[in-house]
Amino acid sequence: QKIDRAVKKLNPAAPHTRLLVLDATTGQNAHSQVEIFREAVDIDGLIVTKLDGTAKGGVLVALAKRFGLPVFALGVGEAVEDLRPFNAREFARALMNLDN
């Protein structure tokens, strides 16, 4: 809420979109993170990072069902260039190891 007030000083129409960035290695703890964050501010969607390691981000399926939040992007590396637009079909194939 404090961030909203600060941003509104620069742009009265802000915020345009509020995204919660989740670490894929968090696993099922992501449920409580989304729940607590939503108590403080409205969330428009999710970005999930650290999908370049062992985490597959399977919790996204449960989060989508429970909270109905769209996933905007997936992070597959350390740089901003490593953010990929979310594609549900590609994500499902990767989750099930159907890449080939």
Secondary structure, 3 states (H helix, E strand, C coil): CHHHHHHHHHCCCCCCCCEEEEEHHHHHHHHHHHHHHHHHCCCCEEEEECCCCCCCCCHHHHHHHHHCCCEEEEECCCCHHHEEECCHHHHHHHHCCCCC
